[in-house]
Amino acid sequence: FRGIIVEKEHELISPEENSFLQSNTKQSMNCVKYDSIRRGFVKRRVLFLTFFLCLVFNTLINGQSISNVGTSAASFLEMGVGARAAGLGEAVVSLAQDATAMYWNSAGIGRVTGLEVNFTYVDWFIDTRYIFVGIVSPIPGRGAIGLNVISFGMDEQPVRLVGQEQGTGEYYGAQDIAIGATIAINLTNRFTFGFNGKYIRQQIWHTWADGFAMDLGALYITQWDGLRMGVCISNFGSSLKLNGRDLINVLDPDGANYGVDNINVIYQTDAFDLPLIARLGLAYTSSFFSDKSQITIATDFLHPSNDNERINMGLEIVLLKTISLRAGYKSLFLRDTVSGLSLGAGIVTRNIGMGKLTLDYAYVDWGVLNAVHNLSLGLKF
């Protein structure tokens, strides 16, 4: 019966129609074959470009013998934001598209689809704490806006003097803070430009320094499936100079003569530039097994004003759009570096009320300084 049915079907289809169907079938097969070849070509090209840039950076770095380490103020601005970024070795200039993007690449928030909130806590060295809080809201059809706060400091400590080792009854503290506002505009469906303006303040007891800075970023989603590029310039702004009553002292300018003593003087301090950082990032994402599972390879090339060039690399595997496993390496090719390997994981819960909850963790190895643990909590509506 099956043979008779097939024979009848051939009788019902005219020779012209049969030729047309065969032609379309061949074209469809050719399209599938072409798409497979194109994907393989893109993967090879991305790997070649990454390898080539690594060789170029390695040559440049090895050719430099002098760096500007320790010549800038507000070093807390160089401390990365977000446990996901930490787990990826901070190679996220082209990847960050949540509230943490206000730090890495302000253009990244332009692709958010709803209100997002992120809270990051880092238990830093010698009982210091690093905290980031960010909130982003989309502008329908335009981009997004956001607010962010970075805080780095310690608990108050008693003031001790010679002869008063138990304390004078006073307490001092040290606190760094940066408050920023971000806007990202989608110029096309592939290109986004972002700007982040921020106020910066550093304070230790009664001495303080403050200033303003801005970050500029751009994100480009290429026509090659899965390939994205990001660029960002961070901390372009004013210098910081210490002020405050702790710089006032009493001195005798001429100890050899009487009658001139106990004159109030103010110590004059130098102004120090902010740590200007230029970043270029590439990231490639591809699905495996199903559309719900993806693998991402990311590379960032950094040119800081207070150090030599370096490279950050990261790998992320997402399973069923729920569980993420990450690994990264920071400051590749940089000599005398302390940090390096990082590992991380994340989970995205199902809808909680009107939103989704994200939880990320990262372990960052700092060699002789031991490890640092990063924890981030996010809420997406």
PATORGU-791612 format. One line per field, with one value per residue (C-alpha): x, y, z; residue in one letter. Coordinates in nm, 2 decimals. Each point is the difference from the previous one (the first is absolute). Example, Ala and Ser with C-alpha at 12.3 -4.5 7.8 and 13.67 -1.06 7.14 Angstrom:
x 1.23;0.14 .
y -0.45;0.34 .
z 0.78;-0.07 .
aa A;S .
// end
This chain:
x 0.00;0.28;0.15;-0.33;-0.05;0.35;-0.07;-0.33;0.17;0.25;-0.28;-0.18;0.32;0.08;0.37;0.03;-0.12;0.23;0.30;-0.10;-0.02;0.33;0.16;-0.13;0.11;0.35;0.00;-0.11;0.27;0.26;-0.12;0.04;0.34;0.10;-0.12;0.21;0.31;-0.05;-0.03;0.32;0.17;-0.11;0.13;0.34;0.02;-0.08;0.26;0.26;-0.07;0.02;0.32;0.15;-0.09;0.14;0.33;0.01;-0.07;0.26;0.26;-0.10;0.00;0.33;0.15;-0.09;0.22;-0.16;-0.35;-0.20;-0.11;-0.10;-0.02;-0.38;-0.27;-0.33;0.14;-0.34;-0.13;0.21;-0.17;-0.25;-0.37;-0.21;0.06;-0.07;0.27;0.24;-0.06;0.08;0.33;-0.16;-0.02;-0.35;0.03;-0.20;-0.21;-0.15;-0.36;-0.14;0.03;0.38;0.05;-0.01;0.35;0.14;-0.16;-0.28;-0.13;-0.09;-0.31;-0.16;-0.11;-0.19;-0.37;-0.13;0.09;0.31;0.17;0.34;0.17;0.37;0.19;0.38;0.18;0.33;0.33;0.08;-0.37;-0.09;-0.33;-0.09;-0.37;-0.17;-0.37;-0.15;-0.35;-0.08;-0.33;-0.06;-0.11;-0.25;0.14;0.30;0.23;0.03;0.09;0.15;0.15;0.29;0.19;0.35;0.12;0.33;0.11;0.05;-0.15;0.10;0.32;0.10;0.26;0.31;0.29;0.33;-0.09;-0.37;0.04;-0.35;-0.15;-0.08;-0.38;-0.01;-0.06;0.12;-0.11;0.08;-0.26;0.00;-0.32;-0.11;-0.35;-0.09;-0.29;0.00;-0.18;0.02;-0.14;-0.07;0.11;-0.09;-0.11;0.36;0.19;-0.04;0.18;0.02;0.11;0.05;0.07;0.11;0.10;0.31;0.10;0.27;0.02;0.22;-0.10;-0.02;0.19;-0.17;0.03;-0.28;-0.05;-0.21;0.06;-0.18;0.00;-0.07;-0.09;-0.13;-0.14;-0.03;-0.19;0.16;-0.18;0.18;-0.22;0.13;0.29;-0.01;0.25;0.03;0.22;0.01;0.21;-0.04;0.08;0.07;-0.02;0.15;0.30;-0.04;0.17;-0.02;-0.15;-0.13;0.09;0.23;0.25;0.03;0.29;0.19;0.37;0.29;0.14;0.32;0.12;0.32;-0.19;-0.25;-0.34;-0.10;-0.16;-0.33;-0.10;-0.29;0.10;-0.18;0.17;-0.02;-0.08;0.04;-0.29;-0.01;-0.18;-0.27;0.08;-0.10;-0.07;-0.07;-0.16;-0.07;-0.21;-0.10;-0.25;-0.14;-0.31;-0.11;-0.28;0.07;-0.24;-0.30;-0.08;-0.03;0.37;0.28;0.38;0.17;0.36;0.11;0.32;0.07;0.31;0.09;0.21;0.01;0.18;0.16;0.13;0.11;-0.25;-0.16;-0.26;-0.30;-0.16;-0.32;-0.21;-0.37;-0.22;-0.38;-0.22;-0.37;0.00;0.02;0.35;0.32;0.36;0.29;0.37;0.24;0.35;0.09;0.30;0.14;0.36;0.04;0.32;0.01;-0.37;-0.17;-0.35;-0.07;-0.24;-0.37;-0.29;-0.37;-0.36;-0.34;-0.37;-0.31;-0.32;-0.34;-0.24;-0.04;-0.30;0.05;0.38;0.29;0.27;0.36;0.28;0.36;0.32;0.37;0.32;0.31;0.35;0.23;0.31;0.18;-0.29;-0.24;-0.33;-0.29;-0.36;-0.26;-0.37;-0.26;-0.38;-0.21;-0.37;-0.15;-0.36 .
y 0.00;0.24;-0.05;0.07;0.32;0.13;-0.08;0.18;0.31;0.01;-0.02;0.30;0.22;0.14;-0.02;0.38;-0.01;-0.30;0.19;0.31;-0.20;-0.17;0.34;0.15;-0.31;0.04;0.37;-0.07;-0.26;0.25;0.27;-0.23;-0.11;0.37;0.10;-0.28;0.10;0.37;-0.08;-0.21;0.29;0.25;-0.22;-0.04;0.37;0.10;-0.25;0.13;0.36;-0.06;-0.19;0.27;0.28;-0.20;-0.03;0.37;0.09;-0.25;0.17;0.35;-0.10;-0.18;0.30;0.23;0.02;0.30;0.03;0.27;-0.22;0.20;0.33;0.05;0.08;-0.19;-0.35;-0.14;0.10;-0.28;-0.27;-0.19;-0.01;-0.31;-0.37;-0.11;0.24;-0.13;-0.36;0.09;0.16;0.34;-0.06;0.15;0.33;-0.16;-0.23;0.21;0.09;0.03;0.26;-0.07;0.12;0.35;-0.07;-0.21;0.15;0.25;-0.09;-0.35;0.11;0.11;-0.35;-0.06;-0.08;0.07;0.16;-0.16;0.03;-0.14;-0.02;-0.12;-0.06;-0.08;-0.10;0.17;-0.01;0.10;0.04;0.24;-0.03;0.09;0.06;0.08;0.08;0.08;0.04;0.02;0.09;-0.03;0.29;-0.16;0.02;0.21;-0.17;0.01;0.21;-0.10;0.10;-0.16;0.03;-0.15;-0.01;-0.12;0.03;-0.14;0.02;0.28;-0.05;0.17;0.28;-0.10;0.23;-0.05;-0.02;-0.06;-0.35;-0.10;0.28;0.37;-0.06;0.11;-0.22;0.04;-0.17;-0.02;0.00;0.02;0.06;0.06;0.10;-0.02;0.05;-0.19;0.04;-0.23;0.07;-0.26;0.18;-0.31;-0.35;-0.10;0.30;0.16;0.30;0.06;0.26;-0.01;0.31;-0.04;0.19;-0.15;0.06;-0.15;0.07;-0.11;0.16;0.38;0.00;-0.04;0.04;0.01;0.05;-0.09;-0.25;-0.17;-0.33;-0.04;-0.33;-0.16;-0.34;-0.15;-0.32;-0.12;-0.16;-0.33;-0.20;0.00;0.25;0.33;0.28;0.25;0.30;0.22;0.29;0.03;0.26;0.30;0.30;0.23;-0.06;-0.06;0.21;-0.06;0.27;0.03;0.10;-0.30;0.18;0.29;-0.01;0.22;0.06;0.23;0.13;0.13;-0.20;0.21;0.32;0.07;0.17;-0.18;-0.34;-0.19;0.12;-0.18;-0.15;-0.21;-0.28;0.04;-0.32;-0.09;-0.08;-0.35;-0.11;-0.27;-0.34;0.04;-0.34;-0.08;-0.34;-0.19;-0.32;-0.28;-0.28;-0.29;-0.20;-0.33;-0.24;-0.37;-0.30;0.25;0.37;-0.01;-0.08;0.23;0.04;0.34;0.10;0.35;0.20;0.35;0.21;0.27;0.31;0.17;0.33;-0.13;-0.34;-0.21;-0.14;-0.33;-0.26;-0.15;-0.32;-0.18;-0.30;-0.05;-0.30;0.05;-0.31;0.01;0.38;-0.06;-0.11;0.17;-0.13;0.25;0.01;0.28;0.13;0.37;0.20;-0.25;0.09;0.26;-0.04;0.00;-0.05;-0.15;-0.08;-0.26;-0.29;0.05;-0.25;0.07;-0.12;0.15;-0.10;0.17;-0.09;-0.02;0.28;0.13;0.22;0.23;-0.06;-0.23;-0.04;-0.05;-0.11;0.00;-0.10;0.02;-0.11;0.21;-0.12;0.28;-0.21;0.09;0.23;-0.30;-0.02;0.25;-0.11;0.20;-0.03;0.17;0.01;0.12;0.05;0.04;0.10 .
z 0.00;0.08;-0.35;-0.16;0.20;-0.09;-0.37;0.01;0.15;-0.28;-0.25;0.16;0.00;-0.34;-0.13;0.04;0.36;0.08;-0.14;0.20;0.32;-0.06;-0.07;0.33;0.19;-0.13;0.08;0.36;0.04;-0.15;0.25;0.29;-0.12;-0.06;0.35;0.16;-0.20;0.09;0.37;-0.01;-0.19;0.27;0.28;-0.16;-0.08;0.36;0.14;-0.24;0.08;0.37;-0.03;-0.22;0.24;0.29;-0.18;-0.08;0.37;0.12;-0.22;0.12;0.37;-0.01;-0.16;0.29;0.31;0.18;0.13;0.19;0.28;0.31;-0.18;0.00;0.25;0.07;-0.06;0.11;-0.35;-0.14;0.20;-0.22;0.06;0.01;0.08;-0.36;-0.12;0.26;-0.09;-0.37;0.08;-0.05;-0.38;-0.02;-0.20;-0.28;0.22;0.29;-0.07;0.34;0.28;0.04;-0.36;0.14;0.13;-0.28;-0.31;0.04;-0.34;0.12;0.19;-0.33;-0.06;0.32;-0.04;0.35;0.33;0.15;0.34;0.10;0.34;0.02;0.32;0.01;0.32;-0.08;0.17;0.36;0.11;-0.28;-0.20;-0.36;-0.08;-0.33;-0.04;-0.34;-0.14;-0.38;-0.17;-0.38;-0.21;-0.25;-0.35;0.10;0.25;0.38;0.30;0.33;0.34;0.17;0.33;0.08;0.36;0.14;0.36;0.34;0.35;0.23;0.20;0.33;-0.02;0.20;0.10;0.18;0.36;-0.09;-0.15;0.12;-0.20;0.03;-0.02;-0.36;-0.30;-0.36;-0.32;-0.37;-0.27;-0.38;-0.20;-0.36;-0.09;-0.37;-0.25;-0.33;-0.33;-0.30;-0.35;-0.26;-0.32;-0.21;0.07;0.02;0.13;0.35;0.15;0.38;0.25;0.37;0.21;0.36;0.31;0.19;0.36;0.21;0.38;0.29;0.33;-0.06;-0.33;-0.33;-0.38;-0.26;-0.37;-0.30;-0.28;-0.29;-0.18;-0.38;-0.15;-0.32;-0.08;-0.35;-0.08;-0.33;-0.29;0.08;0.23;0.36;-0.05;0.20;0.05;0.28;0.07;0.31;0.15;0.37;0.26;-0.22;0.23;0.25;0.23;0.37;0.26;0.38;0.22;0.36;0.35;0.05;-0.22;0.25;0.23;0.24;-0.07;0.11;-0.33;0.16;0.30;0.04;0.09;0.27;-0.04;-0.31;0.08;-0.01;-0.34;-0.17;-0.34;-0.26;-0.18;-0.38;-0.18;-0.36;-0.23;-0.15;-0.31;-0.01;-0.14;-0.36;-0.17;-0.36;-0.07;-0.32;0.02;-0.23;0.08;-0.19;0.10;-0.15;0.08;0.07;0.03;0.00;-0.01;0.38;0.05;-0.11;0.02;0.00;-0.05;0.09;-0.02;0.12;-0.08;0.25;-0.02;0.35;0.07;0.31;-0.11;-0.30;-0.25;0.08;-0.11;0.18;-0.13;0.10;-0.08;0.09;-0.04;0.04;0.05;-0.06;0.04;0.37;0.12;-0.10;0.05;-0.05;0.00;-0.08;0.02;0.08;-0.09;-0.25;-0.12;0.28;0.19;0.38;0.02;0.31;-0.12;-0.27;0.00;0.08;0.02;0.03;-0.03;-0.03;0.01;-0.14;0.19;-0.16;0.03;0.35;0.00;-0.29;-0.05;0.00;0.26;-0.09;0.24;-0.10;0.18;-0.09;0.16;-0.10;0.08;0.12;0.07;0.32;0.09;0.01;-0.18;-0.03;-0.01;-0.21;0.04;-0.22;0.03;-0.29;-0.06;-0.35;-0.07 .
aa F;R;G;I;I;V;E;K;E;H;E;L;I;S;P;E;E;N;S;F;L;Q;S;N;T;K;Q;S;M;N;C;V;K;Y;D;S;I;R;R;G;F;V;K;R;R;V;L;F;L;T;F;F;L;C;L;V;F;N;T;L;I;N;G;Q;S;I;S;N;V;G;T;S;A;A;S;F;L;E;M;G;V;G;A;R;A;A;G;L;G;E;A;V;V;S;L;A;Q;D;A;T;A;M;Y;W;N;S;A;G;I;G;R;V;T;G;L;E;V;N;F;T;Y;V;D;W;F;I;D;T;R;Y;I;F;V;G;I;V;S;P;I;P;G;R;G;A;I;G;L;N;V;I;S;F;G;M;D;E;Q;P;V;R;L;V;G;Q;E;Q;G;T;G;E;Y;Y;G;A;Q;D;I;A;I;G;A;T;I;A;I;N;L;T;N;R;F;T;F;G;F;N;G;K;Y;I;R;Q;Q;I;W;H;T;W;A;D;G;F;A;M;D;L;G;A;L;Y;I;T;Q;W;D;G;L;R;M;G;V;C;I;S;N;F;G;S;S;L;K;L;N;G;R;D;L;I;N;V;L;D;P;D;G;A;N;Y;G;V;D;N;I;N;V;I;Y;Q;T;D;A;F;D;L;P;L;I;A;R;L;G;L;A;Y;T;S;S;F;F;S;D;K;S;Q;I;T;I;A;T;D;F;L;H;P;S;N;D;N;E;R;I;N;M;G;L;E;I;V;L;L;K;T;I;S;L;R;A;G;Y;K;S;L;F;L;R;D;T;V;S;G;L;S;L;G;A;G;I;V;T;R;N;I;G;M;G;K;L;T;L;D;Y;A;Y;V;D;W;G;V;L;N;A;V;H;N;L;S;L;G;L;K;F .
// end
